[in-house]
Amino acid sequence: MDDTTHDTGNIDVFSRLLAELHAPATDAPMRAAPPPMPPPAPRAAHSFEPPSAWSGPHAPELLGADELAAPPRHFPPLPIAAPPLTSPPAWTPPPLAVPPVVVSPPSAEGFTAPPPTTSPAAGSSPAAPAPALDFAALLTSPTVSADSNSSAGLPVSGALSTHDDEPDIARPTLGEKFVLVLAVLIPPLGVIAALVGSLVSVRRRGWVVGVLKAALTLGVVLTVIVGFAGYVGYSLVRQQQAHDQTAAQSAAFCATIRANPTMVQLPDFGWPAVATSIPDSLAAMQSYTDRWTKLESVAPPGIKSGVTKVATTAQQIVDGVKVARTIDDPSNVTLMSQAASVSGVPAWYSQYCK
């Protein structure tokens, strides 16, 4: 068979197939349904199989008319196994590595700065990591000296220095001894100086030296004593000034009593006895009353009320005798004794007139 005959046969086959496809469904001859396809065997997850005869599209020329007219098949999806759920590994921080600090030897001006670090040249192997620094051991160590800092690679700091260079730091200085003397001689100034010296001692030593403690104690005690003594002395001075002022005001009062000393004699301040006649008795009683009335006019304010009481009682007796024209001497003596006992004239005279 030549090529022309072969091509004509192929064209006839395609023509019949196209005619069957475009023909109505009722005109197509009834044919038996093809047997169902067996389900594909399950495949393992993530497995690969080459395409088989049942998978993938087929050329129309390789399928029959019955297969082309059959409804499309639905294949079940391939099972995909889920990956196992595992917790992520715990993260552990890498150890802390502190680069060593190089301390240059001290020069005349002090410590020199460490040389700058440079990155390794290309092609050279990286330097070995520095050992980790144990900060907990440094914090819990009781003392840190300059030698330990140098060996640990830490810079030497002046804050860690001790007072080893001052062997006599506990011994008081001359100024602190002077503060003690000042606290004894001038307590108030000594207290102030002791407080200032205590602050200086705490900054220098970390504690207050014993001399300053003694100076502060003595200064406080002596300041209290001096203050109390000053208050008492001031009170005594004020009392003496008031006494002198009252004595000056009582000068005329004292002069009147000195002229008639019986005016301060108890119990009745020299009340006159009964005379031979009523007019004579009245004259003597009136003279007594006039003396006390004169004394009332010159008496200072502190004793004026007592003098007035004596003068008033004497005048009442005189007025009673003038009206009654009789003398009751015991009753008159009793009245004058009562007035004299409450007047306070003898005590005033003895305090401000002697």
C-alpha positions as CSV (number, residue, x, y, z in Angstrom):
1,M,0.0,0.0,0.0
2,D,1.4,3.3,-1.0
3,D,1.4,6.5,1.1
4,T,-1.7,7.9,-0.7
5,T,-3.8,4.9,0.2
6,H,-2.6,5.0,3.8
7,D,-3.5,8.7,4.2
8,T,-6.9,8.1,2.6
9,G,-7.6,5.4,5.2
10,N,-6.7,7.6,8.1
11,I,-8.9,10.3,6.8
12,D,-11.8,7.9,6.6
13,V,-11.3,6.8,10.2
14,F,-11.3,10.3,11.5
15,S,-14.3,11.2,9.5
16,R,-16.3,8.4,11.1
17,L,-15.2,9.3,14.5
18,L,-16.2,12.9,14.1
19,A,-19.5,11.8,12.7
20,E,-20.2,9.6,15.7
21,L,-19.3,12.4,18.1
22,H,-21.6,15.0,16.4
23,A,-24.4,12.5,16.0
24,P,-27.4,12.8,18.5
25,A,-27.4,10.6,21.5
26,T,-30.6,8.9,20.5
27,D,-29.1,7.9,17.1
28,A,-26.1,6.2,18.8
29,P,-26.5,2.5,19.0
30,M,-27.0,1.1,22.5
31,R,-24.0,-0.6,23.7
32,A,-23.1,-2.2,26.9
33,A,-21.4,0.0,29.5
34,P,-17.8,-0.8,29.9
35,P,-16.8,-2.5,33.1
36,P,-15.9,-0.2,36.0
37,M,-12.3,0.6,36.5
38,P,-10.7,-0.9,39.5
39,P,-9.7,1.7,42.1
40,P,-6.0,2.5,42.0
41,A,-3.8,0.9,44.6
42,P,-2.9,3.3,47.5
43,R,0.4,4.9,47.2
44,A,2.8,5.8,50.0
45,A,3.0,9.4,51.0
46,H,5.4,11.4,49.0
47,S,5.9,8.5,46.5
48,F,6.2,9.0,42.8
49,E,4.9,6.7,40.1
50,P,5.3,7.1,36.4
51,P,2.1,7.8,34.4
52,S,0.2,4.6,33.6
53,A,-2.3,3.8,30.9
54,W,-5.1,4.8,33.2
55,S,-3.7,8.2,34.1
56,G,-3.3,11.3,32.0
57,P,-5.1,12.3,28.8
58,H,-5.3,10.1,25.8
59,A,-5.2,11.0,22.2
60,P,-8.6,10.7,20.5
61,E,-7.3,8.3,18.0
62,L,-6.4,5.9,20.8
63,L,-9.8,5.9,22.5
64,G,-12.9,4.3,21.2
65,A,-16.2,6.0,20.6
66,D,-17.7,4.4,23.8
67,E,-15.0,5.8,26.0
68,L,-15.3,9.2,24.4
69,A,-19.1,9.2,25.0
70,A,-18.9,7.9,28.6
71,P,-19.2,10.5,31.4
72,P,-16.0,11.7,33.0
73,R,-14.6,9.6,35.8
74,H,-13.9,10.9,39.2
75,F,-10.8,9.6,40.9
76,P,-10.4,9.8,44.7
77,P,-7.7,12.2,45.9
78,L,-4.4,10.7,46.9
79,P,-4.0,10.4,50.7
80,I,-1.3,12.6,52.0
81,A,0.1,11.8,55.4
82,A,0.6,14.8,57.7
83,P,4.1,15.2,59.1
84,P,4.5,14.3,62.7
85,L,4.1,17.1,65.2
86,T,7.2,17.5,67.2
87,S,8.1,20.3,69.7
88,P,11.0,22.5,68.8
89,P,14.2,21.8,70.7
90,A,14.8,24.0,73.8
91,W,17.1,26.9,73.1
92,T,20.2,27.1,75.2
93,P,22.0,30.4,75.2
94,P,25.6,30.2,74.2
95,P,28.2,30.8,77.0
96,L,29.1,34.4,77.6
97,A,32.5,35.1,76.3
98,V,34.1,38.4,77.3
99,P,37.2,39.5,75.4
100,P,40.2,39.9,77.5
101,V,41.1,43.5,78.5
102,V,44.8,44.2,78.1
103,V,46.2,46.5,80.8
104,S,49.4,48.3,79.8
105,P,52.1,48.8,82.4
106,P,51.8,52.1,84.2
107,S,53.9,55.0,83.0
108,A,54.9,58.2,84.7
109,E,51.6,59.9,83.9
110,G,49.5,56.9,84.9
111,F,48.0,53.9,83.1
112,T,48.0,54.0,79.4
113,A,45.0,53.1,77.2
114,P,44.9,49.6,75.8
115,P,45.8,49.3,72.1
116,P,42.9,49.3,69.6
117,T,41.7,45.9,68.5
118,T,41.9,45.1,64.8
119,S,40.0,42.6,62.7
120,P,41.9,39.6,61.5
121,A,43.3,39.8,58.0
122,A,41.7,38.0,55.1
123,G,42.8,34.4,54.9
124,S,44.0,34.2,58.5
125,S,42.4,31.9,61.0
126,P,40.2,33.5,63.6
127,A,41.6,33.8,67.1
128,A,40.6,31.4,69.8
129,P,37.6,32.6,71.9
130,A,38.5,34.2,75.3
131,P,37.5,32.3,78.4
132,A,34.2,33.3,80.0
133,L,34.5,35.6,83.0
134,D,32.8,34.4,86.2
135,F,31.0,37.6,87.4
136,A,29.3,35.7,90.3
137,A,32.7,34.8,91.8
138,L,33.7,38.5,91.5
139,L,30.6,39.7,93.2
140,T,30.6,37.2,96.1
141,S,34.4,37.5,96.8
142,P,35.0,39.3,100.1
143,T,37.8,41.6,98.9
144,V,39.1,42.6,95.6
145,S,42.6,43.9,95.3
146,A,44.5,45.5,92.5
147,D,46.5,42.3,91.9
148,S,43.4,40.2,91.5
149,N,42.0,42.8,89.0
150,S,45.1,42.7,87.0
151,S,45.2,38.9,86.9
152,A,41.5,38.8,85.9
153,G,42.0,41.3,83.1
154,L,40.0,44.1,84.7
155,P,41.2,47.7,84.9
156,V,42.5,48.9,88.2
157,S,40.0,51.3,89.7
158,G,40.7,53.8,92.5
159,A,37.3,53.0,94.1
160,L,38.6,49.5,95.1
161,S,41.6,50.9,96.8
162,T,41.8,50.5,100.6
163,H,43.5,52.6,103.4
164,D,46.5,50.3,103.5
165,D,48.7,53.3,102.7
166,E,47.5,55.0,106.0
167,P,48.6,52.7,108.9
168,D,47.6,55.3,111.6
169,I,44.2,56.0,110.2
170,A,42.5,55.2,113.6
171,R,44.7,57.7,115.4
172,P,43.0,61.1,116.0
173,T,44.5,64.1,114.3
174,L,45.5,67.4,116.0
175,G,42.4,69.1,114.8
176,E,40.2,66.4,116.3
177,K,41.9,66.8,119.6
178,F,41.4,70.5,119.5
179,V,37.6,69.9,119.0
180,L,37.6,68.0,122.3
181,V,39.3,71.0,124.1
182,L,36.8,73.4,122.4
183,A,33.9,71.2,123.6
184,V,35.1,71.6,127.2
185,L,35.8,75.3,127.1
186,I,33.0,76.5,124.8
187,P,30.4,73.7,124.7
188,P,28.1,75.2,122.0
189,L,30.9,75.8,119.5
190,G,32.4,72.4,120.5
191,V,29.1,70.6,119.5
192,I,29.1,72.3,116.1
193,A,32.8,71.5,115.5
194,A,32.2,67.8,116.7
195,L,29.4,67.4,114.2
196,V,31.5,68.7,111.3
197,G,34.5,66.6,112.3
198,S,32.2,63.5,112.5
199,L,31.2,64.0,108.9
200,V,34.8,64.4,107.8
201,S,35.8,61.3,109.8
202,V,33.1,59.2,108.1
203,R,34.2,60.2,104.7
204,R,37.9,59.6,105.5
205,R,37.7,56.4,107.6
206,G,34.2,55.1,107.3
207,W,33.4,55.6,111.0
208,V,33.6,58.3,113.7
209,V,36.8,58.3,115.7
210,G,36.4,58.1,119.5
211,V,37.8,61.6,120.3
212,L,35.0,63.1,118.3
213,K,32.4,61.0,120.0
214,A,33.6,62.1,123.4
215,A,33.7,65.7,122.2
216,L,30.1,65.5,121.0
217,T,28.9,63.9,124.2
218,L,30.7,66.4,126.5
219,G,29.6,69.3,124.3
220,V,25.9,68.4,124.5
221,V,26.0,67.7,128.3
222,L,27.9,70.9,129.1
223,T,25.7,72.9,126.8
224,V,22.6,71.8,128.7
225,I,24.3,72.6,132.0
226,V,25.4,76.0,130.8
227,G,22.0,76.7,129.4
228,F,20.2,75.8,132.7
229,A,22.7,77.8,134.7
230,G,22.3,80.8,132.4
231,Y,18.5,80.6,132.8
232,V,18.8,80.5,136.6
233,G,21.3,83.4,136.7
234,Y,19.1,85.5,134.4
235,S,16.1,84.8,136.6
236,L,18.1,85.9,139.7
237,V,19.2,89.0,138.0
238,R,15.7,89.9,137.0
239,Q,14.5,89.3,140.5
240,Q,17.2,91.5,142.0
241,Q,16.3,94.3,139.5
242,A,12.6,94.0,140.5
243,H,13.6,94.1,144.2
244,D,15.7,97.2,143.7
245,Q,13.0,98.9,141.8
246,T,10.3,98.2,144.5
247,A,12.7,99.3,147.2
248,A,13.2,102.6,145.4
249,Q,9.4,103.0,145.2
250,S,9.1,102.2,149.0
251,A,11.5,104.9,150.2
252,A,8.8,107.3,151.5
253,F,6.9,104.3,153.0
254,C,10.0,103.2,154.8
255,A,10.8,106.7,156.1
256,T,7.3,107.1,157.6
257,I,7.5,103.8,159.5
258,R,11.0,104.7,160.7
259,A,9.6,107.8,162.2
260,N,7.0,105.8,164.0
261,P,8.4,102.3,164.7
262,T,5.2,101.2,166.5
263,M,3.4,101.1,163.2
264,V,5.0,97.7,162.5
265,Q,4.6,96.3,166.0
266,L,2.1,93.5,166.3
267,P,-0.5,92.7,167.3
268,D,-2.3,96.0,166.8
269,F,0.4,98.4,165.3
270,G,0.4,100.5,168.6
271,W,-3.3,101.2,169.0
272,P,-3.6,103.8,171.7
273,A,-4.9,102.8,175.2
274,V,-8.0,104.4,176.7
275,A,-7.4,107.9,178.1
276,T,-8.9,109.5,181.1
277,S,-11.6,111.1,179.1
278,I,-13.5,110.3,175.8
279,P,-12.2,113.5,174.1
280,D,-8.6,112.5,174.9
281,S,-9.1,108.9,173.7
282,L,-10.7,110.3,170.5
283,A,-7.7,112.6,169.9
284,A,-5.3,109.7,170.4
285,M,-7.3,107.4,168.1
286,Q,-7.6,110.2,165.4
287,S,-3.8,110.8,165.5
288,Y,-3.3,107.0,164.9
289,T,-5.8,107.1,162.0
290,D,-4.0,110.1,160.4
291,R,-0.6,108.4,160.5
292,W,-2.0,105.4,158.5
293,T,-3.9,107.6,156.1
294,K,-0.5,109.4,155.4
295,L,1.2,106.1,155.0
296,E,-1.5,105.0,152.5
297,S,-0.7,108.0,150.3
298,V,3.0,107.0,150.0
299,A,2.7,103.2,150.0
300,P,3.9,101.4,146.8
301,P,1.3,99.4,144.8
302,G,2.3,96.1,146.3
303,I,1.4,97.0,149.9
304,K,-1.1,99.8,149.4
305,S,-4.2,97.6,149.9
306,G,-2.9,96.3,153.3
307,V,-2.2,99.9,154.5
308,T,-5.7,101.0,153.4
309,K,-7.3,98.2,155.4
310,V,-5.6,99.3,158.6
311,A,-6.5,103.0,158.0
312,T,-10.1,102.2,157.2
313,T,-10.5,100.0,160.3
314,A,-9.1,102.7,162.6
315,Q,-11.4,105.4,161.1
316,Q,-14.4,103.1,161.6
317,I,-13.6,102.8,165.3
318,V,-13.2,106.6,165.7
319,D,-16.5,107.2,164.0
320,G,-18.2,104.6,166.3
321,V,-16.8,106.2,169.4
322,K,-17.9,109.7,168.3
323,V,-21.5,108.4,167.8
324,A,-21.8,106.1,170.9
325,R,-19.6,108.3,173.2
326,T,-18.4,105.1,174.8
327,I,-15.2,103.1,174.3
328,D,-15.2,99.3,174.1
329,D,-11.4,98.9,174.2
330,P,-11.2,95.0,174.0
331,S,-13.4,95.0,170.9
332,N,-11.3,97.9,169.3
333,V,-8.0,96.0,170.0
334,T,-9.5,92.8,168.4
335,L,-10.5,94.7,165.2
336,M,-7.1,96.3,164.9
337,S,-5.3,93.1,165.5
338,Q,-7.2,91.4,162.7
339,A,-6.5,94.2,160.2
340,A,-2.8,94.2,161.2
341,S,-2.4,90.4,160.7
342,V,-3.7,90.5,157.2
343,S,-2.1,93.8,156.0
344,G,1.4,92.4,155.3
345,V,3.0,95.6,156.4
346,P,5.7,94.1,158.7
347,A,6.9,91.7,156.0
348,W,7.1,94.4,153.4
349,Y,9.0,96.6,155.7
350,S,11.5,93.9,156.6
351,Q,12.1,93.1,152.9
352,Y,12.3,96.5,151.2
353,C,13.2,98.9,154.1
354,K,16.3,97.3,155.6
